[in-house]
Amino acid sequence: MFCLLALAAAAFAAGNSEVPLWPNGAPGSEGKTGQEVVEPPNAEHRYLKVTGVNHPSVTVFLPDPDHATGAALIIAPGGAHRFLNFDQEGINVAEYLNSIGVAGFVLKYRLAREPGSTYTVAGDALPDAQRAIRLVRTHAREWHVNPARIGIIGFSAGGEVAALAATRFDGGQPGAADPIDRAASRPDFAALIYPGIRAGDYTVPAAMPPVFLLCADNDAGPSAALAGLYPKLKAAGVQTEIHIYATGGHGFGIDPNTRNASPAAKSWWLRLGDWLGEVGALQR
């Protein structure tokens, strides 16, 4: 698998299809002319860094049709809402999902805490995630996806975006002129990986989908948040799986060159794959 991951950034550069969420421009980005910046790994950061997102999109990674399960995950990378860690928390995750027959859609969402940003998490990043879910659901036949098996996974700041998407959703707007807006924004399952959240900020809706939670105990903020969120999910009857590793810290993602010796950094995604099987996402 790591051989595949090592080629992931090259695959991205080679032209995986990038689909704009709003072909005519995103609401709230009117008049934004700044160019998106993509920086390869370097001495300052060991990941593919994306900033300046004014035209949110998804980059499409589809599994081998012979092994496709019909499941799909929107992938929201982290980066403190200042940047996107686009390979370790995006492309590499999509490559792993493809290896187990799941389609991956790596989300470029607008960054609320980038210097000079006028965007907000709830007002722009969340609508980007909701629109991505609607988009994949609308194009389910084209991408060989089951419209009832579309989930979302988020890391760190992207975990906040995913948590919002999993708790704030609607059934679509039947009379909307745009057919994408007619689709429901509810994810069918959600995974929060060391999310940058506070449990008290979330109300658990009755129709919340099954949830996968994962972090390291020595990652103070996310571990406290998940410890607070789990009882709320349990009380609401939401099917939940939680993993808190002893060590691992923050931001391990999937990195074939990791220097992190923790099992969290070496194999956490196997727990995700097991869970996807448990919730029925991998049934062919």
C-alpha positions in Angstrom: 0.0 0.0 0.0 2.8 2.4 0.8 4.1 2.0 -2.7 0.8 3.3 -3.9 0.9 6.2 -1.5 4.3 7.2 -2.7 2.9 7.6 -6.1 -0.2 9.5 -4.9 1.1 13.0 -5.3 2.3 12.2 -8.8 -1.1 10.8 -9.6 -2.6 14.1 -8.5 -0.3 16.1 -10.6 -0.9 13.8 -13.6 -4.5 14.9 -13.7 -7.0 13.2 -11.4 -10.3 15.0 -12.3 -10.9 18.1 -10.2 -14.5 19.1 -10.2 -15.6 22.6 -9.1 -18.5 22.5 -6.6 -20.1 25.5 -8.2 -19.0 25.8 -11.9 -20.1 29.5 -12.0 -18.5 30.4 -8.7 -19.2 29.7 -5.1 -21.7 31.8 -3.1 -19.6 34.1 -0.9 -16.6 34.1 -3.2 -17.9 36.7 -5.6 -15.1 39.1 -6.6 -12.3 36.9 -5.2 -9.5 36.9 -7.7 -6.6 35.5 -5.7 -4.9 32.5 -7.2 -4.8 29.1 -5.4 -1.3 28.1 -4.3 -0.1 24.5 -4.3 3.3 24.0 -2.7 5.1 20.6 -2.8 6.7 19.2 0.3 9.9 21.1 1.3 12.1 21.9 4.2 9.4 23.9 5.9 6.6 21.4 5.5 6.6 17.7 4.6 3.2 17.7 2.9 1.5 19.0 -0.2 0.2 22.4 1.0 -2.8 24.1 -0.6 -3.8 27.7 0.2 -5.9 30.5 -1.4 -9.0 28.4 -2.0 -11.6 30.6 -3.6 -13.1 28.0 -6.0 -13.9 25.0 -3.8 -13.7 21.6 -5.5 -13.4 17.9 -5.2 -10.6 15.8 -6.7 -11.9 12.5 -7.8 -10.2 9.1 -7.0 -12.2 6.1 -8.2 -11.3 2.5 -7.4 -10.8 -0.3 -9.9 -14.3 -1.0 -11.2 -13.8 -4.8 -10.6 -13.4 -4.1 -6.9 -15.6 -1.1 -6.3 -18.1 -1.4 -3.5 -20.2 1.6 -4.4 -19.2 3.4 -1.2 -17.7 6.9 -1.3 -16.1 9.3 1.2 -15.7 13.0 1.0 -12.2 13.7 2.5 -11.7 17.0 4.3 -7.9 17.6 5.0 -6.8 19.6 8.0 -4.6 22.6 8.4 -6.0 24.8 11.1 -8.3 26.4 8.5 -5.2 28.2 7.3 -4.1 25.7 4.7 -4.9 22.1 3.5 -2.5 19.2 4.1 -3.6 17.8 0.7 -1.6 14.6 0.5 -1.2 13.1 4.0 -4.8 14.0 4.9 -6.3 13.9 1.4 -4.7 12.1 -1.5 -3.1 9.3 0.5 -6.4 8.7 2.3 -8.2 8.5 -1.1 -5.5 6.0 -2.3 -6.1 3.8 0.7 -9.9 4.0 0.2 -9.5 3.0 -3.4 -7.5 -0.1 -2.3 -10.6 -1.3 -0.4 -13.0 -0.5 -3.2 -14.2 2.9 -1.9 -14.3 6.1 -4.0 -12.5 9.1 -2.5 -13.3 12.8 -3.2 -10.7 15.1 -1.7 -12.3 18.4 -0.8 -10.8 21.8 -1.2 -12.8 23.9 1.1 -12.5 27.6 1.8 -10.2 28.6 4.6 -11.6 30.7 7.4 -8.4 31.5 9.3 -6.0 32.1 6.5 -4.5 35.6 6.8 -6.9 38.1 5.3 -9.7 35.6 4.9 -13.3 36.8 4.9 -14.6 33.2 5.1 -16.1 31.5 8.1 -16.2 27.8 9.0 -20.0 27.6 9.4 -20.7 30.0 6.5 -18.3 28.8 3.9 -16.4 25.6 4.7 -19.5 23.8 5.9 -21.5 24.7 2.7 -18.5 23.5 0.7 -18.7 20.1 2.4 -22.5 19.9 2.1 -22.3 20.8 -1.6 -19.6 18.1 -2.1 -22.0 15.5 -0.6 -24.8 16.7 -2.9 -22.5 16.7 -5.9 -21.4 13.2 -5.4 -25.0 12.0 -4.8 -26.1 13.8 -8.0 -23.3 12.2 -10.0 -23.6 8.8 -8.3 -24.4 6.9 -11.5 -21.5 8.5 -13.4 -19.0 7.7 -10.7 -20.5 4.2 -9.9 -21.4 5.2 -6.4 -24.4 4.1 -4.3 -26.2 7.4 -3.4 -27.1 5.8 0.0 -23.4 5.1 0.8 -21.8 8.5 0.7 -19.9 9.5 3.8 -17.4 12.1 5.0 -14.1 11.9 6.8 -12.2 14.9 8.2 -8.9 15.5 9.9 -8.1 18.2 12.5 -9.8 21.3 11.1 -11.3 19.1 8.4 -12.7 17.1 11.3 -14.6 20.2 12.4 -16.0 20.5 8.9 -17.0 16.8 8.9 -18.5 17.1 12.4 -20.6 20.0 11.2 -21.7 18.2 8.1 -22.7 15.2 10.2 -24.8 17.3 12.5 -26.2 19.9 10.2 -27.8 18.5 7.1 -31.0 18.7 5.1 -33.0 16.7 2.6 -32.4 19.0 -0.3 -34.5 21.6 -2.0 -37.0 19.8 -4.3 -37.8 23.0 -6.2 -34.3 24.2 -6.7 -33.2 25.3 -10.2 -29.8 23.7 -9.7 -30.3 19.9 -9.6 -27.4 19.5 -7.2 -29.3 21.5 -4.6 -32.2 19.1 -4.8 -30.0 16.3 -3.3 -29.7 15.6 0.4 -26.6 16.8 2.2 -26.8 14.2 5.0 -23.7 11.9 4.9 -24.5 8.2 5.4 -21.6 7.8 7.8 -18.9 10.1 9.2 -15.3 9.7 10.5 -13.6 12.3 12.7 -9.9 11.9 12.9 -8.2 14.0 15.7 -10.9 16.6 15.0 -10.4 20.2 16.1 -13.7 20.5 17.9 -15.3 21.1 21.3 -17.9 18.6 22.3 -20.2 21.2 23.8 -20.6 23.0 20.5 -22.6 20.1 19.0 -26.2 19.1 19.3 -26.7 15.5 18.1 -29.7 15.3 15.8 -32.0 12.3 15.8 -30.9 11.3 12.2 -27.2 11.5 12.8 -25.4 8.8 10.8 -23.0 6.2 12.3 -19.7 7.8 13.5 -16.1 6.7 13.7 -13.9 8.6 16.1 -10.1 8.3 16.4 -7.2 10.3 18.0 -4.2 9.9 20.3 -4.5 10.3 24.1 -1.4 12.6 24.0 -3.3 15.0 21.6 -4.9 17.0 24.3 -7.7 18.9 22.5 -9.1 16.2 20.3 -8.9 13.5 23.0 -10.8 15.7 25.4 -13.3 16.5 22.7 -13.9 12.9 21.8 -14.2 11.9 25.4 -17.0 14.5 25.7 -18.6 13.7 22.4 -18.9 9.9 22.8 -21.4 10.0 25.7 -23.6 12.4 23.8 -23.6 10.1 20.8 -24.2 7.1 23.0 -27.2 8.8 24.8 -28.7 9.7 21.4 -28.4 6.2 20.1 -25.9 7.0 17.4 -23.9 3.9 16.3 -20.4 4.9 17.3 -16.9 3.4 17.2 -14.1 5.2 19.1 -10.3 4.6 19.2 -8.0 6.5 21.4 -4.4 5.4 21.0 -2.0 5.9 23.9 0.4 7.9 21.7 0.6 9.4 18.3 0.2 13.1 18.8 -1.6 15.2 16.2 -1.6 15.3 12.4 -0.2 11.9 11.6 -2.6 11.3 8.6 -1.3 8.7 6.2 2.4 9.3 5.6 4.6 6.6 4.0 7.7 8.5 5.2 6.4 9.0 8.8 8.9 9.3 11.6 6.2 8.7 14.1 6.7 5.3 15.8 3.2 5.1 17.3 0.8 2.4 16.0 -1.6 5.3 15.4 0.6 6.6 12.7 1.4 3.2 11.3 -1.9 1.5 10.9 -4.9 3.6 12.1 -6.6 3.4 8.7 -7.0 -0.4 9.1 -9.4 0.4 11.9 -11.3 2.7 9.5 -11.5 -0.1 6.9 -12.9 -2.5 9.5 -15.5 0.0 10.6 -16.6 0.7 7.0 -17.2 -3.1 6.8 -19.1 -3.1 10.1 -21.5 -0.4 8.9 -22.2 -2.1 5.6 -20.4 0.3 3.4 -18.2 -2.4 1.7 -21.0 -4.8 0.7 -20.9 -5.4 -3.0 
